[in-house]
């Protein structure tokens, strides 16, 4: 798939190709999350409409549009192959008060929904933001605070979730997690050593992590954060349908290099088997090196992997993207950060 993104937050205009396994690297604030969320936005909008997706992810359109010299740069667009979402405005930014936002979003919805009906769609889309484990831990606190049982308890907990002062991506994650666990299976097990017991409603979600040395079952509160985060990623991978989109921010969170490698091995295997599009943003060099090793040993093909490095600077504040080639022998083009780190150290 060929992607073009224009005027989207810190992205002025970039183009790149997607494969099954896609890594986006770069220093902080270079546009990795903006890029990944634009892809999620594209898929979600094809199902629930442009205006609802704007509200879900960003609250309003002004948080999407790139601003240059105090003026919005329209149109903002995400195009995949020949299909586009394009956000336009017939109004000057200064004329766009809060009372105009709802009407503008309805206008965008009418203009774009017919295009989206004809666009290529991922079967499902799941967002795993960097705050995913914190969101689950907050959910556990709510579960303990709310005393009761049955359907009434579920409603009360769900209402409290909606009232949480979480950023949009946190709530989107909880909604996606609820969709994943409501697919009917009551439990799943993992090669990584845990059992996840799942009720049919998010309020009753419980985690049991198995200690690999004693076989003791640990609660979410007692389990290592790395294993708990692994459990969340495994749940989504296990339950997602074929031909779906999964966006994972910083899969390396809480994990040592060995666990990062095992995670990449698992993600890659499932991405190939289910024909997924997995988009990962990362600060860890272990992640691309692990993928390269899997290419070297023949677990995945070079054409199944795309690695990109994103940059910004004061002189050129808009995101630039560079393809990092993966060769058949498992070698990579040198990552820019490696050179900088070596310079600082030696």
C-alpha positions in Angstrom: 0.0 0.0 0.0 1.2 3.5 -0.9 0.5 6.2 1.7 0.5 10.0 1.3 -0.1 12.3 4.3 -0.4 16.0 4.0 -0.9 18.9 6.5 -1.5 16.4 9.4 -0.2 17.9 12.7 3.6 18.2 12.2 3.5 16.5 8.8 3.6 18.9 5.8 3.7 16.2 3.1 5.3 12.7 3.2 4.9 9.5 1.1 5.9 6.0 2.0 4.9 2.3 1.5 3.3 -0.1 4.0 4.0 -3.8 4.3 3.0 -6.3 6.9 5.5 -5.2 9.5 6.2 -1.4 9.7 8.6 0.3 12.1 8.9 4.1 12.5 11.9 5.3 14.4 13.2 8.7 15.3 13.9 11.1 18.2 11.0 12.5 20.3 8.5 14.8 18.6 9.5 13.8 15.1 6.0 12.8 14.1 6.0 9.0 14.7 2.7 9.0 16.6 1.1 11.6 14.3 1.9 9.3 11.3 0.6 6.1 13.0 -2.6 7.8 14.3 -3.3 9.1 10.8 -3.4 5.5 9.5 -5.7 4.5 12.4 -7.8 7.5 11.6 -8.2 6.4 8.0 -9.4 2.9 8.9 -11.7 4.0 11.7 -13.3 6.7 9.6 -14.2 4.2 7.0 -16.4 2.5 9.5 -17.9 5.2 11.8 -17.5 8.4 9.6 -15.0 11.3 9.6 -16.7 13.5 12.2 -17.1 10.7 14.8 -13.4 9.7 14.3 -12.3 13.3 14.7 -14.2 13.6 18.0 -12.9 10.2 19.1 -9.2 10.8 18.5 -8.8 14.6 18.6 -12.0 16.2 20.0 -12.0 18.7 17.1 -10.5 19.4 13.7 -8.2 22.1 15.0 -6.0 19.5 16.7 -5.4 17.8 13.3 -4.6 20.6 10.9 -1.0 21.7 10.6 -0.4 25.2 11.7 2.2 27.4 10.0 2.6 31.2 10.7 -0.5 31.0 12.9 -2.7 29.8 10.1 -4.1 26.4 9.3 -2.9 24.6 6.2 -5.8 23.1 4.4 -6.6 20.5 3.1 -5.3 17.9 5.5 -5.4 14.5 3.9 -4.5 10.8 4.3 -4.4 8.8 1.1 -3.9 5.1 0.8 -3.4 4.0 -2.8 -6.1 5.9 -4.8 -8.4 6.5 -1.8 -8.3 9.6 0.4 -9.8 11.3 3.4 -9.4 15.0 2.8 -10.4 17.6 5.4 -11.2 21.0 4.0 -12.5 24.3 5.3 -14.2 27.1 3.5 -13.6 29.4 6.4 -10.7 31.4 7.6 -9.2 30.1 10.8 -10.1 33.3 12.7 -13.8 32.8 11.7 -13.9 29.2 13.0 -15.3 29.6 16.5 -16.4 26.7 18.7 -20.0 27.2 17.5 -18.9 26.4 14.0 -17.0 23.2 14.7 -20.0 20.9 14.9 -21.5 22.2 11.7 -18.2 22.0 9.9 -17.7 18.4 11.0 -21.2 17.5 9.6 -20.2 19.2 6.4 -17.0 17.1 6.2 -19.0 13.9 7.0 -21.4 14.5 4.1 -18.5 15.3 1.7 -16.3 12.4 2.5 -18.4 9.4 3.6 -19.2 8.3 0.0 -15.5 8.2 -0.8 -14.8 6.2 2.3 -17.5 3.6 1.4 -15.5 2.8 -1.7 -12.1 2.9 0.0 -9.9 -0.1 0.9 -10.7 -1.2 4.4 -8.8 -3.1 7.0 -11.1 -5.6 8.7 -10.5 -4.1 12.1 -8.2 -1.5 13.7 -6.7 -1.6 17.1 -4.7 1.2 18.9 -2.2 0.3 21.7 -0.8 3.7 22.8 2.2 4.0 25.1 -0.1 4.6 28.1 -2.0 1.3 27.6 -0.8 -0.4 30.7 -1.5 2.7 32.8 -5.0 2.7 31.5 -5.5 -0.9 32.5 -4.1 -0.2 36.0 -6.5 2.7 36.4 -9.3 0.4 35.3 -8.3 -2.0 38.1 -8.4 0.8 40.7 -12.0 1.6 39.5 -13.0 -2.1 39.8 -11.8 -2.2 43.4 -13.6 1.1 44.3 -16.9 0.1 42.8 -18.6 -2.5 45.1 -21.5 -4.5 43.7 -22.2 -7.3 41.2 -24.0 -8.1 38.0 -25.1 -5.9 35.2 -25.5 -2.8 37.4 -21.8 -3.0 38.4 -20.8 -3.2 34.8 -22.8 -0.1 33.8 -21.4 1.8 36.8 -17.8 0.9 35.9 -18.3 1.7 32.3 -19.7 5.1 33.2 -16.6 5.8 35.4 -14.3 4.9 32.6 -15.9 7.5 30.4 -15.5 10.1 33.1 -11.7 9.5 33.5 -9.5 12.4 32.6 -7.6 10.2 30.2 -6.2 11.6 26.9 -8.2 10.5 23.8 -5.8 7.7 22.9 -6.3 6.1 26.3 -10.1 6.0 26.0 -9.7 4.7 22.4 -7.5 1.9 23.7 -10.0 0.9 26.3 -12.8 0.9 23.7 -10.7 -1.3 21.4 -9.7 -3.6 24.3 -13.4 -4.0 25.1 -14.1 -4.9 21.5 -11.3 -7.5 21.6 -12.4 -9.2 24.8 -16.1 -9.3 23.8 -15.4 -11.8 21.0 -16.5 -14.7 23.1 -13.4 -16.6 24.3 -13.1 -16.7 28.1 -9.4 -17.2 28.3 -6.2 -17.4 26.3 -2.7 -18.6 27.1 0.6 -17.3 25.8 4.0 -18.7 25.0 5.3 -15.8 27.2 3.8 -17.5 30.3 0.5 -16.0 31.4 -3.1 -16.7 31.5 -5.6 -14.0 30.8 -9.1 -14.6 32.0 -11.6 -12.5 30.2 -15.3 -11.9 30.9 -17.6 -10.6 28.2 -17.4 -7.0 29.5 -14.4 -4.9 30.1 -15.3 -4.1 33.7 -14.6 -7.7 34.7 -11.3 -8.0 32.9 -8.7 -9.8 35.1 -5.1 -10.7 34.4 -3.1 -13.6 35.9 0.6 -13.7 35.1 2.4 -17.0 35.7 5.8 -16.5 37.3 8.2 -18.5 35.0 10.3 -19.8 38.0 7.7 -20.8 40.5 4.5 -21.3 38.4 2.7 -19.0 40.9 -0.2 -16.9 39.4 0.3 -13.2 40.0 -2.3 -10.5 39.8 -1.8 -7.4 37.6 -0.7 -5.5 40.7 2.0 -8.1 41.6 3.2 -9.0 38.1 6.2 -7.3 36.4 5.1 -4.5 34.1 6.8 -6.0 31.1 4.9 -9.3 31.4 1.6 -7.4 31.9 2.2 -5.3 28.8 3.1 -8.4 26.9 -0.2 -9.9 27.9 -2.1 -6.9 26.5 -0.3 -7.1 23.2 -0.9 -10.8 23.0 -4.6 -10.4 23.6 -5.0 -8.1 20.7 -2.9 -10.2 18.4 -4.8 -13.3 19.4 -8.2 -11.8 18.8 -7.8 -9.5 15.8 -9.3 -10.7 12.5 -7.3 -11.3 9.4 -6.4 -8.3 7.2 -6.5 -5.9 10.2 -4.5 -2.9 11.3 -2.7 -2.8 14.6 -0.9 0.3 15.8 1.5 -0.2 18.7 3.4 2.7 20.3 6.7 1.7 21.9 6.3 -2.1 22.1 9.6 -2.1 24.0 8.1 -0.4 27.1 9.2 -2.2 30.4 11.0 -5.0 28.4 14.6 -6.0 28.4 16.3 -6.8 25.1 15.6 -10.5 25.2 11.9 -10.0 25.8 11.9 -7.4 23.0 13.3 -9.9 20.6 10.7 -12.6 21.6 8.0 -10.0 21.2 9.1 -9.1 17.6 9.3 -12.8 16.8 5.7 -13.3 17.9 4.3 -10.2 16.3 6.0 -11.0 13.0 4.8 -14.6 12.9 1.2 -13.5 13.6 1.4 -10.6 11.1 2.4 -13.0 8.3 -0.1 -15.7 9.2 -3.1 -13.2 9.5 -1.9 -10.8 6.8 -2.0 -8.0 9.3 -0.6 -4.5 8.9 1.3 -3.9 12.1 2.6 -0.3 12.6 5.0 0.2 15.4 6.6 3.4 16.7 9.8 2.9 18.7 12.8 4.5 20.4 14.6 1.1 20.7 17.3 0.0 18.3 16.6 -3.6 19.5 13.3 -3.6 17.7 14.6 -3.1 14.2 17.7 -5.3 14.8 15.4 -8.1 16.0 13.3 -7.8 12.8 16.5 -7.8 10.8 17.6 -11.0 12.6 14.3 -12.7 11.7 14.9 -11.8 8.0 18.4 -13.3 8.3 17.1 -16.6 9.6 14.3 -16.8 7.0 11.4 -16.3 9.4 10.2 -13.3 7.4 11.0 -11.9 3.9 12.6 -8.5 3.3 9.5 -7.4 1.4 7.4 -8.0 4.4 9.2 -5.3 6.4 9.4 -1.5 6.1 11.6 0.5 8.4 11.5 4.3 8.4 13.5 7.0 10.2 11.7 10.3 10.9 13.4 13.7 11.5 12.6 17.3 12.3 14.7 20.3 13.1 14.3 24.0 13.9 15.5 24.8 10.4 13.0 22.4 8.9 10.2 21.8 11.4 8.1 19.5 9.3 8.5 15.7 9.4 10.9 14.1 6.9 11.0 10.4 6.4 13.8 8.1 5.2 13.6 4.5 4.2 16.0 2.2 6.1 16.7 -0.8 3.8 16.6 -4.3 5.1 18.8 -6.7 3.1 18.3 -10.5 2.7 21.3 -11.2 4.9 19.6 -9.4 7.8 21.8 -6.3 7.6 20.3 -2.8 7.8 21.4 0.6 6.5 23.0 2.4 9.5 20.5 4.0 11.8 21.2 7.7 12.2 20.9 7.5 16.0 23.7 4.9 16.2 26.2 7.4 14.7 25.1 10.2 17.0 25.2 7.9 20.1 28.7 6.7 19.2 29.9 10.3 18.7 28.6 11.3 22.1 30.1 8.3 23.9 33.6 8.2 22.2 
